Structure formats: structure tokens, C-alpha cells
Amino acid sequence: MSYNYELTSSKIKVRSVVFGFNQRTGNVFVEFEYHGKDWVDGSPYPQAKLQSDLTGNSDSGSYADKTVEDLTHIGNFWTRHKITWDAGSVLSSKDWGSHDIKLTIDDEDDNSQTFTQPVKINLEPNKFLLTNTTSIFGDDSTPKISWTLDELLNNNQIMNPVTITVGSSTTTQIGYLINDVVWTNISYINFNNTDGKAGMTCFDSTKGEFSIDAPTMSSGENNYTIDLKCEDL
């Protein structure tokens, strides 16, 4: 038998903290175990806060609460909890790279414990939401690279502008086929089909097919990339 006596200012003890990101759902999450050390039953409850400095299309540098949850299942036992932030619904659909995510645990007296860890956040839609419809064979040295999109996690977006890269060459002149009409010279596509930027062409991005004439390719197999350059409005 044993008894662990600890001097601490918080009435909540936390252990086994795990940070993560799910690219398919766009969720940032933190899992942890907590114990109601010296906690008195009743409201106000202790809280878990998931915090980030990412917002819209920028890294603000100022951390804010993204998700706040009461820890109600608390007592003289360890409880596993998972807190989630739906980052994909509010951030630009791009690769954000590695950013520090914070978990703050406040007891009912607002004594805080903060845990911080870098999390790689990649919201590029190419892996799960883009379908490449381009033929893999042809006799055109500048073929049309075409694709369709499923509904994005964040529909309040523009593409500014899409870029096709072959080797060191790029093209950005996008076309959009919808209802058998081809629209060309498009600088922006608005994913929620509402006005949000002056001079922007507005379409529902899930209803048609996109295409761009590729840079000149050489004989044989050529690798190319599609960069949607999504930005939050």
C-alpha cells in the first residue's frame, strides 16, 4: 500500500496527455487523464481548454480558447477525457505545418495547469477531397489537368489562384466547367457561392470540373502537382 502526498496549487491532477490531428476530419484533439484531488462536488466545475494561435488564414501569435469543456465526471479516480477543436471548419484548407497547441486545465478556483506540444496541421484537401480526372496518356504536350472537388471542411474559401507545376514551370489560368459552360480567366473560386471579395467569380465548387492547361511537358512520363492555394475569406 502507498500514499502519494503532493504539494500543488491545483485541485486537479493531470497525466498521460496526448496531442494529435486527424486530417480526414480536420480535428485537432488532446486526450488526457484527470483526477479530482481535493475537489469539492458542485458547480463551478473544473474546465479543460484547447488553445491555438491560428485563425482564418493567419498565425495571429495570440493564443485563444478554441474549445472549452466542463470536467463533470470527476472524483477520487482517474478519468480519461478527449477535447476536440474542429480546425478544418474555420481555417484555410492548406498545410499549416507544425504549430504549438495548448491544453489548459483550470480547477474551480481557476488555478491553471498548461500543457503545450507542437502538432502538424495539414488541411490540404488534395488527399481526401480532390479527384484527379486527368487522363494518364495523351499526345498533347500541354494537356488539360482536370479535377473535381468534394465539399471542403471550410466552405468559406477562395482559391488564390490554383497552380499546376511541372518541373520548374507553373501555370495558373484556371477553367471551370459547369452546366456545359466553360468559364475561363478565373482568378478566384468562392466555395460558399456568395460574394466575399470584389471582382471574384462565385461558384459552388462541388458542381463542376476544374482544369488548367499544364506547362509544356517533355516526351515520356511527367510528374505534376496541383496546389489549390485555399484561403479563408
C-alpha positions as CSV (number, residue, x, y, z in Angstrom):
1,M,0.0,0.0,0.0
2,S,1.1,3.6,-0.6
3,Y,0.0,7.2,-0.2
4,N,1.3,9.9,-2.5
5,Y,1.3,13.3,-0.8
6,E,2.0,16.2,-3.2
7,L,2.2,19.9,-2.7
8,T,0.4,21.6,-5.6
9,S,-1.8,24.6,-6.1
10,S,-4.4,22.9,-8.3
11,K,-7.2,20.6,-7.1
12,I,-6.9,18.7,-10.4
13,K,-4.2,16.2,-11.2
14,V,-3.5,15.5,-14.9
15,R,-1.4,12.8,-16.6
16,S,-1.0,10.9,-19.9
17,V,-1.5,14.0,-22.1
18,V,-1.6,13.1,-25.9
19,F,-1.9,15.7,-28.7
20,G,-3.0,14.8,-32.2
21,F,-4.6,15.8,-35.5
22,N,-7.0,13.9,-37.9
23,Q,-6.5,15.1,-41.4
24,R,-9.7,13.4,-42.7
25,T,-11.9,15.3,-40.3
26,G,-9.8,18.4,-39.7
27,N,-9.9,17.9,-36.0
28,V,-7.2,18.8,-33.5
29,F,-7.5,16.9,-30.3
30,V,-6.0,16.4,-26.9
31,E,-6.5,13.3,-24.7
32,F,-5.6,13.2,-21.0
33,E,-6.5,11.6,-17.7
34,Y,-7.6,13.7,-14.7
35,H,-8.1,13.1,-11.0
36,G,-10.2,15.2,-8.6
37,K,-7.6,15.7,-6.0
38,D,-9.1,17.8,-3.1
39,W,-12.1,18.8,-5.4
40,V,-15.4,19.7,-3.8
41,D,-18.6,18.5,-5.6
42,G,-20.8,21.0,-7.3
43,S,-20.6,24.0,-9.7
44,P,-18.5,25.7,-10.9
45,Y,-16.8,22.7,-12.4
46,P,-13.2,22.5,-13.4
47,Q,-12.6,23.2,-17.1
48,A,-10.4,21.9,-20.0
49,K,-9.4,24.5,-22.6
50,L,-7.9,23.7,-26.0
51,Q,-6.0,26.8,-27.2
52,S,-4.3,27.8,-30.5
53,D,-3.0,31.0,-32.1
54,L,-4.3,30.0,-35.6
55,T,-7.2,31.9,-37.1
56,G,-8.7,32.2,-40.6
57,N,-5.7,32.4,-42.9
58,S,-3.1,33.6,-40.4
59,D,-1.0,32.8,-37.4
60,S,-2.0,35.6,-35.0
61,G,0.6,34.8,-32.4
62,S,-2.1,35.3,-29.7
63,Y,-3.5,32.2,-28.1
64,A,-7.2,31.9,-27.6
65,D,-9.7,29.3,-26.4
66,K,-10.9,27.2,-29.3
67,T,-12.9,24.6,-27.2
68,V,-13.9,24.8,-23.6
69,E,-15.5,21.9,-21.7
70,D,-16.6,21.3,-18.1
71,L,-15.0,18.3,-16.4
72,T,-18.0,16.9,-14.7
73,H,-17.0,13.3,-14.3
74,I,-14.6,14.0,-11.5
75,G,-13.7,12.4,-8.2
76,N,-11.2,10.2,-6.4
77,F,-10.4,8.2,-9.5
78,W,-8.7,8.7,-12.9
79,T,-11.0,9.6,-15.8
80,R,-10.0,9.7,-19.5
81,H,-11.1,12.7,-21.5
82,K,-10.8,13.9,-25.1
83,I,-11.3,17.5,-26.1
84,T,-11.5,18.4,-29.8
85,W,-11.3,21.5,-32.0
86,D,-12.8,21.5,-35.4
87,A,-10.0,23.4,-37.0
88,G,-10.9,22.4,-40.6
89,S,-14.2,24.2,-40.4
90,V,-12.6,27.6,-39.6
91,L,-9.1,27.6,-41.0
92,S,-7.8,27.8,-44.6
93,S,-7.6,24.5,-46.3
94,K,-3.8,24.4,-46.6
95,D,-0.8,22.8,-44.9
96,W,-0.1,24.9,-41.8
97,G,2.9,22.9,-40.8
98,S,3.8,22.4,-37.1
99,H,2.2,24.7,-34.5
100,D,2.1,24.6,-30.7
101,I,-1.3,23.6,-29.3
102,K,-2.1,24.2,-25.6
103,L,-4.2,22.4,-23.1
104,T,-5.1,24.4,-20.0
105,I,-6.8,22.7,-17.1
106,D,-8.5,25.1,-14.6
107,D,-9.8,23.9,-11.3
108,E,-12.9,25.5,-9.7
109,D,-10.7,28.2,-8.1
110,D,-9.2,29.0,-11.6
111,N,-5.8,27.6,-10.7
112,S,-4.3,26.6,-14.1
113,Q,-2.1,23.9,-15.5
114,T,-0.9,24.3,-19.1
115,F,0.5,21.6,-21.4
116,T,2.0,22.5,-24.7
117,Q,3.0,20.4,-27.7
118,P,3.7,21.1,-31.4
119,V,1.1,19.5,-33.7
120,K,1.4,19.2,-37.5
121,I,-1.8,20.5,-39.0
122,N,-2.3,19.7,-42.7
123,L,-5.7,20.8,-44.1
124,E,-4.8,20.5,-47.8
125,P,-7.9,18.9,-49.5
126,N,-6.0,17.0,-52.2
127,K,-5.6,13.8,-50.3
128,F,-9.3,13.2,-49.3
129,L,-11.4,15.7,-51.2
130,L,-9.8,16.1,-54.7
131,T,-10.4,13.6,-57.5
132,N,-8.0,13.9,-60.4
133,T,-9.9,13.3,-63.7
134,T,-6.9,13.8,-66.0
135,S,-6.0,11.1,-68.5
136,I,-2.6,9.4,-67.8
137,F,-1.9,9.2,-71.6
138,G,-2.1,11.6,-74.5
139,D,-0.3,13.3,-77.4
140,D,-0.7,16.9,-76.2
141,S,2.4,18.5,-74.8
142,T,0.3,20.9,-72.7
143,P,-2.6,18.7,-71.6
144,K,-5.5,19.9,-69.5
145,I,-5.1,18.9,-65.9
146,S,-8.6,18.4,-64.6
147,W,-10.2,17.6,-61.2
148,T,-13.3,17.7,-59.2
149,L,-13.8,18.6,-55.5
150,D,-16.0,17.3,-52.8
151,E,-17.3,19.8,-50.3
152,L,-14.5,21.2,-48.3
153,L,-14.3,21.2,-44.5
154,N,-14.4,25.0,-44.6
155,N,-16.6,26.3,-47.4
156,N,-15.9,29.9,-46.7
157,Q,-12.8,29.8,-49.0
158,I,-11.3,31.1,-52.2
159,M,-8.6,29.6,-54.4
160,N,-5.9,32.3,-55.0
161,P,-5.0,31.1,-57.6
162,V,-4.7,27.4,-58.3
163,T,-1.2,26.5,-59.5
164,I,-0.1,23.5,-61.7
165,T,3.6,22.7,-61.5
166,V,5.6,20.6,-63.9
167,G,9.3,20.6,-63.1
168,S,10.2,24.3,-62.5
169,S,7.4,25.6,-64.7
170,T,3.9,26.7,-63.4
171,T,0.5,27.8,-64.9
172,T,-2.4,29.4,-63.1
173,Q,-5.0,30.1,-65.8
174,I,-8.0,28.1,-64.4
175,G,-11.1,27.0,-66.3
176,Y,-14.3,25.8,-64.7
177,L,-16.9,23.6,-66.5
178,I,-20.4,23.9,-65.0
179,N,-23.7,23.1,-66.7
180,D,-21.9,22.5,-70.0
181,V,-20.5,26.1,-69.9
182,V,-16.7,26.6,-69.6
183,W,-15.7,29.7,-67.6
184,T,-12.1,30.9,-68.2
185,N,-9.8,33.6,-66.9
186,I,-11.0,33.0,-63.3
187,S,-8.9,34.4,-60.6
188,Y,-11.0,33.2,-57.6
189,I,-13.5,30.5,-56.9
190,N,-15.7,31.0,-53.8
191,F,-16.6,27.8,-52.2
192,N,-19.8,29.0,-50.5
193,N,-21.2,30.6,-53.7
194,T,-21.6,34.0,-52.1
195,D,-19.9,37.4,-52.7
196,G,-16.9,37.9,-50.4
197,K,-14.3,39.6,-52.5
198,A,-14.6,42.3,-55.1
199,G,-14.2,41.1,-58.7
200,M,-14.4,37.4,-57.6
201,T,-16.2,34.9,-59.7
202,C,-18.6,32.9,-57.5
203,F,-19.4,29.3,-58.0
204,D,-20.4,26.2,-56.0
205,S,-17.2,24.3,-56.3
206,T,-18.8,20.9,-55.9
207,K,-21.0,21.2,-59.0
208,G,-18.4,21.3,-61.8
209,E,-14.9,20.3,-63.0
210,F,-11.8,22.4,-62.8
211,S,-9.0,22.4,-65.4
212,I,-5.7,24.2,-66.2
213,D,-3.5,23.8,-69.3
214,A,-0.3,22.3,-68.0
215,P,3.1,23.8,-68.7
216,T,4.9,22.2,-71.6
217,M,5.8,18.6,-70.9
218,S,8.6,16.6,-72.3
219,S,8.3,13.2,-74.0
220,G,7.7,10.4,-71.6
221,E,6.3,10.4,-68.1
222,N,5.9,13.8,-66.4
223,N,5.1,14.4,-62.7
224,Y,2.9,17.4,-61.8
225,T,1.4,18.9,-58.7
226,I,-1.9,20.7,-58.1
227,D,-1.8,23.4,-55.4
228,L,-5.3,24.8,-54.7
229,K,-4.0,27.7,-52.6
230,C,-7.1,27.8,-50.5
231,E,-7.6,30.9,-48.3
232,D,-10.3,31.7,-45.7
233,L,-12.3,34.8,-46.7
